[in-house]
């Protein structure tokens, strides 16, 4: 499949723009920090960032079209080293020829975790599906895992999720800041739109997507289930926390409930409204850090 923009010399499906615009700060994202390119046994180079010191090591897997900056707030209260990375097709990470599968994303996650010695993991949406695939193959790989707004494991997505990705890919391909902003704005809760914080977030996301692009191969991921045999997750030997939200049309709470029922002894917490990262960030951060730091 074609990529949006010519392949850059150092990997990733990026678009080069002469005058990108973007914020210098914003919430709930954190300011961008210097990253490094990590080589993996599969040959796919992945962009990563390591913060904190000591053990344990926790790896964070972002959601579809997400990025490191947007995932960092979830780990701000977690002790030890925190490893953030971009899946293939995101950020500066490589975008090998597709089609791709969740097995490929699980490989990205596994190779980053093995490289850094991570014993804990947190997956957001698509990252959670990749984490589920990894656990279905090696249930003893992590001691503790967190699933935040998990994506479906059976490959069946809501029409709204498919439309969102198509709209975002088309906007990124156009390279127009206004089109990208219009595609990204639904990520913001209404209370945040048209506020300084909302505009700052939009500018940062527009800059990142104009600079790095987004691989169209991402549309091929759902040609097969993330986890073919969901019962394989019952062999997980660690502790799990599953976080869902009522009213999130892209992440129906039934998915979180289903996943929690498959993972032995999993803790399930369902928030009574969506966009928790924006509306109740402190509580979310404290819940995640309490679970992982215990």
C-alpha positions as CSV (number, residue, x, y, z in Angstrom):
1,X,0.0,0.0,0.0
2,X,1.2,3.5,-0.6
3,X,2.4,5.8,2.1
4,X,1.5,9.4,2.8
5,X,4.5,11.3,1.7
6,X,7.9,10.0,0.6
7,X,9.7,7.6,3.0
8,X,12.1,9.7,5.2
9,X,15.7,8.6,5.4
10,X,15.5,7.5,9.0
11,X,12.2,5.6,8.9
12,X,8.5,6.3,9.5
13,X,5.7,7.4,7.2
14,X,6.3,11.1,7.7
15,X,5.2,14.1,5.7
16,X,7.7,16.9,5.4
17,X,6.1,20.3,5.6
18,X,8.0,23.6,5.3
19,X,6.1,25.5,8.1
20,X,4.3,23.1,10.4
21,X,2.3,24.6,13.2
22,X,1.8,23.2,16.6
23,X,1.7,24.0,20.3
24,X,4.7,24.0,22.6
25,X,2.7,22.6,25.5
26,X,-0.7,21.4,26.5
27,X,-2.9,19.1,28.5
28,X,-3.5,16.2,28.8
29,X,-0.5,15.6,26.7
30,X,3.0,16.4,28.0
31,X,5.6,18.4,26.1
32,X,7.6,16.3,23.6
33,X,10.9,15.0,24.9
34,X,13.9,13.8,22.9
35,X,13.3,10.2,21.7
36,X,15.5,7.5,20.3
37,X,15.2,4.9,17.5
38,X,15.3,1.4,18.8
39,X,16.4,-1.5,16.7
40,X,14.4,-4.8,17.1
41,X,15.1,-8.4,16.1
42,X,12.3,-8.2,13.5
43,X,14.1,-5.4,11.7
44,X,11.4,-2.8,12.4
45,X,12.9,0.3,14.1
46,X,10.7,1.8,16.7
47,X,10.8,5.3,18.2
48,X,10.9,5.2,22.0
49,X,11.3,7.3,25.1
50,X,12.4,6.1,28.6
51,X,11.8,8.2,31.7
52,X,12.3,7.5,35.4
53,X,14.9,5.3,37.0
54,X,15.2,1.9,38.6
55,X,12.8,-1.0,38.7
56,X,10.2,-2.1,38.0
57,X,10.0,-1.3,34.3
58,X,6.6,-0.6,32.7
59,X,6.0,-0.3,29.0
60,X,3.1,1.8,27.6
61,X,1.4,1.0,24.3
62,X,-0.6,3.9,22.8
63,X,-3.9,3.7,20.9
64,X,-4.7,4.0,17.2
65,X,-3.2,7.2,15.7
66,X,-1.9,8.0,19.2
67,X,1.5,9.0,20.2
68,X,4.1,9.1,23.0
69,X,3.1,12.5,24.3
70,X,-0.6,11.5,24.7
71,X,0.3,8.3,26.6
72,X,2.8,9.8,29.0
73,X,0.2,11.2,31.4
74,X,-1.0,7.7,32.2
75,X,2.4,6.9,33.6
76,X,3.2,10.1,35.4
77,X,2.6,8.6,38.9
78,X,4.2,5.2,38.1
79,X,7.5,4.4,39.9
80,X,10.5,2.9,38.2
81,X,11.4,3.3,34.5
82,X,8.6,4.1,32.1
83,X,9.0,3.0,28.5
84,X,6.9,4.7,25.8
85,X,7.2,3.9,22.1
86,X,5.4,4.3,18.8
87,X,4.0,1.3,17.1
88,X,4.9,0.7,13.4
89,X,3.3,3.3,11.2
90,X,3.2,6.0,14.0
91,X,5.6,8.7,14.8
92,X,9.1,8.1,13.4
93,X,8.8,4.3,13.7
94,X,9.2,2.3,10.5
95,X,6.2,1.4,8.4
96,X,7.1,-1.9,6.6
97,X,5.0,-3.0,3.7
98,X,1.6,-4.4,4.8
99,X,-0.8,-5.9,5.3
100,X,-0.3,-5.9,9.1
101,X,-1.9,-7.9,11.9
102,X,-2.2,-7.6,15.6
103,X,0.5,-10.3,15.7
104,X,2.8,-7.6,14.2
105,X,1.8,-5.1,16.9
106,X,2.3,-7.7,19.6
107,X,5.8,-8.3,18.2
108,X,6.5,-4.5,18.4
109,X,5.4,-4.5,22.0
110,X,7.2,-7.7,22.9
111,X,10.5,-6.5,21.4
112,X,10.4,-3.2,23.2
113,X,9.5,-4.9,26.5
114,X,12.3,-7.5,26.0
115,X,14.9,-4.8,25.1
116,X,14.1,-2.7,28.2
117,X,13.4,-5.6,30.7
118,X,9.8,-4.5,31.3
119,X,7.8,-6.7,33.6
120,X,4.6,-4.6,33.5
121,X,2.6,-3.1,30.7
122,X,-0.3,-0.7,30.0
123,X,-2.2,-0.8,26.7
124,X,-4.6,1.9,25.4
125,X,-7.3,0.8,23.0
126,X,-5.4,-0.6,20.0
127,X,-2.4,-1.0,22.4
128,X,-4.6,-3.0,24.7
129,X,-5.5,-5.3,21.8
130,X,-1.8,-5.8,21.0
131,X,-1.2,-6.5,24.7
132,X,-4.0,-9.0,24.7
133,X,-2.5,-10.8,21.7
134,X,0.9,-10.9,23.4
135,X,-0.7,-12.4,26.6
136,X,-2.6,-15.0,24.5
137,X,0.7,-16.2,23.2
138,X,2.9,-15.9,26.3
139,X,0.6,-15.5,29.4
140,X,3.6,-15.3,31.8
141,X,5.3,-12.4,30.0
142,X,4.1,-9.6,32.4
143,X,3.5,-9.6,36.1
144,X,1.0,-6.8,36.0
145,X,-1.0,-5.3,33.1
146,X,-3.5,-2.4,32.7
147,X,-6.0,-2.1,29.9
148,X,-7.4,1.4,29.4
149,X,-10.4,1.6,27.1
150,X,-9.6,-1.7,25.5
151,X,-10.3,-2.3,21.8
152,X,-12.2,-5.4,20.7
153,X,-10.3,-8.7,20.5
154,X,-12.6,-10.2,17.9
155,X,-11.9,-7.6,15.2
156,X,-15.5,-6.2,15.1
157,X,-15.3,-2.4,15.4
158,X,-18.1,0.1,15.6
159,X,-18.8,2.0,12.4
160,X,-17.8,5.2,14.2
161,X,-14.3,3.9,14.7
162,X,-13.9,2.9,11.1
163,X,-15.2,6.3,10.0
164,X,-12.8,8.1,12.3
165,X,-9.8,6.4,11.0
166,X,-10.8,7.0,7.3
167,X,-11.4,10.6,8.0
168,X,-8.1,11.0,9.8
169,X,-6.1,9.3,7.1
170,X,-7.7,11.4,4.5
171,X,-6.9,14.6,6.4
172,X,-3.3,13.6,7.0
173,X,-2.9,12.8,3.3
174,X,-4.1,16.3,2.4
175,X,-1.5,17.8,4.7
176,X,-3.9,20.7,5.4
177,X,-3.8,21.8,9.0
178,X,-7.5,22.8,9.1
179,X,-8.5,19.3,7.8
180,X,-6.3,17.5,10.3
181,X,-7.6,19.7,13.2
182,X,-11.2,18.9,12.1
183,X,-10.5,15.2,12.2
184,X,-8.8,15.4,15.5
185,X,-11.2,17.6,17.3
186,X,-13.7,14.8,18.1
187,X,-11.0,13.4,20.5
188,X,-11.8,16.4,22.7
189,X,-14.8,16.5,25.1
190,X,-17.2,19.4,24.3
191,X,-16.2,21.1,27.5
192,X,-12.6,21.5,26.3
193,X,-13.2,22.6,22.8
194,X,-12.7,26.2,22.0
195,X,-10.6,26.7,25.2
196,X,-6.9,27.5,25.4
197,X,-6.2,23.9,26.5
198,X,-8.2,22.5,23.6
199,X,-6.5,24.7,21.0
200,X,-3.1,23.9,22.4
201,X,-3.8,20.1,22.2
202,X,-5.1,20.5,18.6
203,X,-2.0,22.5,17.5
204,X,0.3,19.9,19.0
205,X,-1.6,17.0,17.3
206,X,-1.7,18.8,14.0
207,X,2.1,19.5,14.1
208,X,2.8,15.9,15.0
209,X,0.6,14.4,12.3
210,X,1.9,16.9,9.6
211,X,5.5,16.0,10.6
212,X,5.2,12.3,11.0
213,X,2.2,11.3,9.0
214,X,0.2,8.1,9.6
215,X,0.6,4.8,7.7
216,X,-2.5,3.7,5.6
217,X,-1.5,0.1,6.4
218,X,-3.2,0.6,9.7
219,X,-6.5,-0.1,8.0
220,X,-5.4,-3.7,7.4
221,X,-5.1,-4.6,11.1
222,X,-8.7,-5.7,11.4
223,X,-8.7,-8.3,8.7
224,X,-8.5,-10.9,11.5
225,X,-9.2,-10.9,15.2
226,X,-6.6,-9.5,17.6
227,X,-7.0,-12.7,19.6
228,X,-8.3,-15.7,17.7
229,X,-9.0,-17.8,20.9
230,X,-10.1,-15.5,23.7
231,X,-10.1,-18.4,26.2
232,X,-6.3,-18.4,25.9
233,X,-6.3,-15.3,28.1
234,X,-7.5,-17.4,31.0
235,X,-3.9,-18.7,31.3
236,X,-2.6,-15.2,32.3
237,X,-0.6,-15.6,35.5
238,X,-0.3,-12.0,36.7
239,X,-2.6,-9.2,38.0
240,X,-4.7,-7.2,35.7
241,X,-6.7,-3.9,35.9
242,X,-9.3,-3.1,33.2
243,X,-10.6,0.4,32.9
244,X,-13.7,1.3,30.8
245,X,-16.1,4.2,30.4
246,X,-19.8,4.5,30.0
247,X,-20.8,6.5,26.9
248,X,-17.7,6.0,24.9
249,X,-18.9,5.1,21.4
250,X,-15.5,4.0,20.2
251,X,-14.9,1.8,23.2
252,X,-18.2,0.3,24.4
253,X,-18.0,-0.7,28.1
254,X,-19.0,-4.2,27.2
255,X,-15.5,-4.8,25.7
256,X,-13.9,-3.9,29.1
257,X,-16.4,-6.2,30.9
258,X,-15.7,-9.0,28.5
259,X,-11.9,-8.7,28.8
260,X,-12.1,-8.5,32.6
261,X,-14.1,-11.7,32.7
262,X,-11.4,-13.5,30.7
263,X,-8.4,-12.5,32.8
264,X,-8.3,-14.4,36.1
265,X,-8.9,-12.2,39.1
266,X,-8.9,-9.0,37.0
267,X,-10.0,-5.8,38.7
268,X,-12.6,-3.9,36.6
269,X,-13.4,-0.2,37.1
270,X,-16.0,1.5,34.9
271,X,-16.2,5.3,34.9
272,X,-19.6,6.8,34.6
273,X,-18.7,9.2,31.7
274,X,-16.1,9.2,28.9
275,X,-13.0,11.4,28.3
276,X,-11.7,10.6,31.8
277,X,-8.1,11.7,30.7
278,X,-9.5,15.2,30.3
279,X,-12.2,15.4,32.9
280,X,-10.8,13.4,35.8
281,X,-7.1,13.0,35.0
282,X,-5.8,13.0,38.6
283,X,-8.1,10.1,39.7
284,X,-7.2,8.1,36.6
285,X,-3.5,8.6,37.2
286,X,-3.8,7.7,40.8
287,X,-5.8,4.5,40.1
288,X,-3.2,3.3,37.6
289,X,-0.2,4.2,39.7
290,X,-1.7,2.6,42.9
291,X,-2.2,-0.6,41.0
292,X,1.2,-0.7,39.4
293,X,3.1,0.6,42.4
294,X,1.5,-1.7,45.0
